[in-house]
Amino acid sequence: VYEPGKLACIQDEDGRVFIYDLTKKKVVRRIRFGKSGDYEDIAVVGQEIYVAKSNGILYHFTVSAKNKVAASELRTPLGPE
């Protein structure tokens, strides 16, 4: 859940987050956070978004009003295995 009535979703190969409005039944925001890749999961913690890539890297960012993000990469001991 991104906000009440809205879900955050990832496009698993494109480095984008989509905000889907459950009431309007449509995508209301598109946010590019990274390059093309193999993204596996998304988590929203308060105003922060974390996206896991298949190689174990976590991308962390907050979204501005203009959908501008500066994602930081967080290295983990996890790998593709």
C-alpha positions in Angstrom: 0.0 0.0 0.0 1.4 3.4 -1.1 -1.4 5.5 0.4 -4.9 4.7 1.4 -6.6 3.4 -1.7 -3.4 3.3 -3.8 -0.9 0.5 -4.5 2.7 0.8 -5.5 3.6 -1.7 -8.2 6.8 -2.4 -10.1 7.3 -3.2 -13.8 9.7 -6.0 -13.3 12.1 -5.3 -16.2 11.9 -1.6 -16.7 13.0 0.2 -13.5 9.6 1.9 -13.0 7.1 2.1 -10.1 3.5 2.6 -10.9 0.9 4.0 -8.4 -2.4 2.4 -9.0 -5.6 4.1 -7.7 -8.1 1.4 -6.6 -11.0 3.9 -6.8 -10.2 5.2 -10.3 -9.1 1.8 -11.4 -6.1 3.2 -13.2 -2.4 4.1 -12.9 -2.1 7.7 -11.6 1.7 8.0 -11.4 4.7 6.6 -13.2 8.0 6.9 -11.5 11.4 5.9 -13.0 13.9 4.9 -10.4 16.5 2.8 -12.3 17.7 1.3 -15.5 16.2 -1.8 -17.1 16.8 -4.9 -15.0 15.2 -7.8 -13.3 13.3 -6.4 -10.3 11.6 -8.8 -7.9 9.8 -7.0 -5.1 8.7 -3.7 -3.7 8.0 -2.4 -0.2 6.7 0.9 1.0 7.8 2.1 4.5 6.3 5.5 5.3 7.3 7.8 2.4 10.2 5.6 1.4 10.2 2.9 -1.3 12.5 -0.1 -1.5 12.8 -2.3 -4.6 14.7 -5.5 -4.7 16.6 -6.5 -7.8 17.3 -10.2 -8.6 21.0 -9.8 -7.9 20.4 -8.8 -4.2 20.7 -5.0 -4.6 18.0 -2.9 -2.9 17.1 0.4 -4.4 15.9 3.0 -1.9 14.2 6.3 -2.7 11.5 8.8 -1.8 9.2 10.3 -4.4 8.9 14.1 -4.9 5.8 15.9 -6.1 7.2 15.9 -9.6 8.1 12.2 -9.6 11.8 13.0 -9.4 13.8 10.4 -7.6 17.4 9.8 -6.7 17.6 6.2 -5.9 20.5 4.9 -3.8 21.8 1.4 -4.2 22.1 -0.7 -1.0 24.4 -3.7 -1.3 23.3 -6.8 0.5 25.0 -10.2 1.0 22.3 -11.7 -1.1 22.9 -12.8 -4.7 21.0 -14.2 -7.6 21.0 -17.6 -6.0 
